[in-house]
Amino acid sequence: MKQKLLLLFIGVVIASTSWSQLVAGNQLLGPSLSINSSNNTYNALGNGKSFGVGLGVDWIKMKTATVGYGVGLNYNFAKSNTTGLTPTDYARYHYNYVSLSFFRRKYFPIHEKWSLFYDAGIAGGYNNAKYDQSGSYASTNMYTKSNGYNISAFAYPGIAYFIKKNFLVDISLPNFLTATFSHQKNDGANSIGNNYQTAPNIGNSFAFNSTVTASNILNATTLNFRWIIQ
């Protein structure tokens, strides 16, 4: 057993010293796109439609062959529209979120084309939402608008495969370890329905999570493609 571990260690050392996929000065560019939509009918009494899109890009500048520093920018938009039997029965929702992150990436080569890595950094984001409802859906939401921000620290592992000299794919677990402070303000109290609340309503929260379990590992996994700019 000790011999096997020693051989494995020697193999990793050899892979690290002979690894040539990245060099100091390389830049890694990784755009991202996500789209989701749904259309549901509620027992012929109405229907609901939702749509969301996310756009992002992150850029990493390699300080050495295995250490780089990066920045990421992401934007998400979502909307939903629920309608009833008459034109005055509806509930609408629009949501925007933008975030900026700064992080350090460290590669641990294990093969000529394979490498483990981890990212660690901080991020901040801002969100705003608007709600509009009428008729039988007048009490759907407590407020007519909401906005807030969050600040977080994160660390997560991943594995990368270098498909070509200038192209790689990596798989990571971005929810592996996160600590987040959030501030949210809800305003424009909905006085029509039963959800009437005094506005504004302001809340602060802090959460520390490590949400990767056997049951949600697929949902917690992110796949990214990156171009290597020499």
C-alpha positions as CSV (number, residue, x, y, z in Angstrom):
1,M,0.0,0.0,0.0
2,K,2.8,2.4,0.9
3,Q,4.5,1.6,-2.4
4,K,1.4,2.4,-4.3
5,L,1.0,5.7,-2.5
6,L,4.6,6.5,-3.2
7,L,4.3,5.8,-6.9
8,L,1.1,7.9,-7.0
9,F,2.9,10.8,-5.3
10,I,5.9,10.4,-7.7
11,G,3.5,10.4,-10.7
12,V,1.9,13.6,-9.5
13,V,5.2,15.3,-9.0
14,I,6.4,14.3,-12.5
15,A,3.1,15.5,-14.0
16,S,3.5,18.8,-12.2
17,T,7.1,19.4,-13.3
18,S,6.5,18.3,-16.9
19,W,3.2,20.1,-17.3
20,S,3.2,22.5,-20.2
21,Q,-0.5,23.3,-20.8
22,L,-0.2,26.7,-19.3
23,V,2.6,29.2,-18.8
24,A,2.8,32.6,-17.0
25,G,1.0,35.3,-19.0
26,N,-1.6,33.0,-20.5
27,Q,-5.2,34.3,-20.3
28,L,-8.3,32.1,-19.9
29,L,-11.6,33.4,-21.2
30,G,-14.8,31.6,-20.3
31,P,-18.2,32.9,-21.5
32,S,-21.4,31.3,-20.2
33,L,-25.1,31.2,-21.2
34,S,-28.1,29.7,-19.5
35,I,-31.8,29.7,-20.7
36,N,-34.8,28.3,-19.0
37,S,-38.6,28.5,-19.7
38,S,-41.8,26.9,-18.7
39,N,-45.5,26.9,-19.6
40,N,-48.1,25.5,-17.2
41,T,-51.9,25.2,-17.3
42,Y,-53.8,25.2,-13.9
43,N,-56.9,23.0,-14.4
44,A,-58.2,25.2,-17.2
45,L,-58.5,28.1,-14.7
46,G,-55.4,29.9,-16.0
47,N,-51.9,29.4,-17.1
48,G,-48.4,30.5,-16.1
49,K,-45.4,31.2,-18.3
50,S,-41.8,31.9,-17.1
51,F,-38.6,32.7,-18.9
52,G,-35.0,33.3,-17.7
53,V,-31.7,33.9,-19.2
54,G,-28.2,34.3,-17.7
55,L,-25.1,35.7,-19.4
56,G,-21.6,35.7,-17.9
57,V,-17.9,35.8,-18.6
58,D,-14.8,35.2,-16.5
59,W,-11.2,36.0,-17.3
60,I,-8.1,34.6,-15.6
61,K,-4.6,35.8,-16.0
62,M,-2.0,33.2,-15.2
63,K,0.7,34.5,-12.8
64,T,2.7,31.3,-13.1
65,A,2.0,28.0,-14.9
66,T,-0.3,26.9,-12.1
67,V,-1.6,30.0,-10.4
68,G,-3.9,32.6,-11.9
69,Y,-6.1,35.5,-10.8
70,G,-9.5,36.2,-12.3
71,V,-12.6,38.3,-12.4
72,G,-16.1,37.2,-13.3
73,L,-19.2,39.2,-14.4
74,N,-22.7,37.7,-14.6
75,Y,-26.2,39.0,-15.4
76,N,-29.5,37.2,-14.9
77,F,-33.0,38.2,-16.0
78,A,-36.2,36.4,-15.2
79,K,-39.9,37.1,-15.8
80,S,-43.2,35.3,-15.3
81,N,-46.8,35.9,-16.3
82,T,-49.7,34.1,-14.7
83,T,-53.2,34.7,-16.1
84,G,-56.7,33.7,-15.1
85,L,-60.1,33.4,-16.7
86,T,-60.4,37.1,-17.5
87,P,-58.0,39.8,-18.8
88,T,-58.0,41.4,-15.4
89,D,-56.7,38.3,-13.6
90,Y,-52.9,38.3,-13.7
91,A,-49.7,38.3,-11.8
92,R,-46.5,39.5,-13.4
93,Y,-42.9,39.4,-12.2
94,H,-39.6,40.8,-13.5
95,Y,-36.2,40.2,-11.9
96,N,-32.7,41.4,-12.7
97,Y,-29.5,40.4,-11.0
98,V,-25.8,41.4,-11.7
99,S,-22.8,40.1,-9.9
100,L,-19.0,40.7,-9.9
101,S,-16.4,38.3,-8.5
102,F,-12.6,38.2,-7.9
103,F,-10.9,35.0,-7.3
104,R,-7.6,33.0,-7.3
105,R,-7.2,29.7,-9.2
106,K,-4.6,27.1,-8.4
107,Y,-4.0,24.1,-10.7
108,F,-2.7,20.7,-9.5
109,P,-1.6,18.8,-12.6
110,I,-2.2,15.0,-12.4
111,H,-1.6,14.2,-16.1
112,E,-0.5,15.8,-19.3
113,K,-4.0,16.9,-20.1
114,W,-5.7,16.6,-16.7
115,S,-5.5,18.9,-13.7
116,L,-7.3,19.4,-10.4
117,F,-7.9,23.0,-9.3
118,Y,-9.6,25.1,-6.7
119,D,-11.0,28.6,-6.9
120,A,-11.2,30.9,-3.8
121,G,-12.5,34.5,-3.8
122,I,-15.1,37.1,-3.0
123,A,-18.2,38.3,-4.9
124,G,-20.9,40.9,-4.7
125,G,-24.3,41.2,-6.4
126,Y,-27.3,43.5,-6.8
127,N,-30.9,42.5,-7.5
128,N,-34.2,44.3,-8.2
129,A,-37.6,42.9,-8.8
130,K,-41.0,44.3,-9.8
131,Y,-44.4,42.8,-9.2
132,D,-47.8,43.6,-10.8
133,Q,-51.0,41.8,-10.0
134,S,-54.8,42.2,-10.4
135,G,-58.1,40.5,-10.1
136,S,-58.1,37.0,-8.6
137,Y,-54.3,37.2,-8.3
138,A,-54.2,40.6,-6.5
139,S,-52.9,38.9,-3.3
140,T,-50.1,36.9,-5.0
141,N,-47.2,39.1,-3.8
142,M,-46.9,41.2,-0.7
143,Y,-45.0,44.0,-2.4
144,T,-44.8,45.8,-5.7
145,K,-41.0,46.1,-5.8
146,S,-37.9,44.8,-4.2
147,N,-34.1,45.4,-4.3
148,G,-31.0,44.3,-2.4
149,Y,-27.4,43.3,-2.5
150,N,-25.2,40.4,-1.2
151,I,-21.5,40.0,-0.4
152,S,-20.0,36.5,-0.3
153,A,-16.8,34.5,0.1
154,F,-16.4,31.2,-1.6
155,A,-14.1,28.3,-2.2
156,Y,-14.6,25.2,-4.4
157,P,-12.8,22.4,-6.2
158,G,-12.9,21.3,-9.8
159,I,-11.1,19.3,-12.5
160,A,-10.0,20.5,-15.9
161,Y,-9.3,18.7,-19.2
162,F,-7.2,20.4,-21.8
163,I,-8.8,19.4,-25.1
164,K,-6.4,21.4,-27.3
165,K,-3.5,23.7,-26.8
166,N,-5.9,26.7,-26.7
167,F,-9.1,25.1,-25.4
168,L,-10.1,23.4,-22.2
169,V,-13.2,22.2,-20.3
170,D,-13.6,22.2,-16.5
171,I,-16.1,20.8,-14.1
172,S,-16.5,22.4,-10.7
173,L,-18.7,22.5,-7.6
174,P,-19.4,26.2,-7.0
175,N,-21.6,25.7,-4.0
176,F,-19.0,23.6,-2.2
177,L,-18.3,26.3,0.4
178,T,-20.0,29.7,0.6
179,A,-20.6,32.4,3.2
180,T,-23.0,35.1,2.2
181,F,-24.4,38.3,3.8
182,S,-27.6,39.6,2.2
183,H,-29.5,42.9,2.5
184,Q,-33.0,43.1,1.0
185,K,-35.6,45.9,0.9
186,N,-39.2,45.3,0.0
187,D,-41.3,48.3,-0.8
188,G,-44.7,49.4,-2.3
189,A,-47.0,47.4,-0.1
190,N,-49.8,45.5,-1.8
191,S,-52.9,46.8,-0.1
192,I,-55.3,45.2,-2.5
193,G,-55.1,41.6,-1.4
194,N,-54.8,39.8,1.9
195,N,-51.0,40.1,1.9
196,Y,-51.0,43.7,3.0
197,Q,-47.7,44.5,4.8
198,T,-46.3,47.8,6.1
199,A,-43.6,49.0,3.7
200,P,-40.7,49.3,3.5
201,N,-39.7,45.9,4.9
202,I,-35.9,45.7,5.4
203,G,-34.0,42.5,6.2
204,N,-30.4,41.3,6.7
205,S,-29.3,37.8,6.7
206,F,-26.1,35.7,6.9
207,A,-25.7,32.2,5.6
208,F,-22.9,29.7,5.6
209,N,-23.4,26.7,3.3
210,S,-21.8,23.6,1.9
211,T,-24.6,22.2,-0.2
212,V,-23.0,19.4,-2.1
213,T,-24.6,16.1,-1.2
214,A,-25.1,12.8,-2.9
215,S,-28.7,13.8,-3.8
216,N,-27.9,17.2,-5.3
217,I,-24.4,16.8,-6.8
218,L,-25.6,16.9,-10.4
219,N,-27.5,20.2,-9.8
220,A,-24.5,21.6,-7.9
221,T,-22.1,20.8,-10.8
222,T,-21.1,23.5,-13.3
223,L,-19.5,22.8,-16.7
224,N,-17.4,25.5,-18.3
225,F,-15.4,25.8,-21.6
226,R,-12.5,28.2,-21.7
227,W,-10.3,29.5,-24.5
228,I,-6.6,29.9,-23.8
229,I,-5.1,33.1,-25.2
230,Q,-1.4,32.8,-25.6
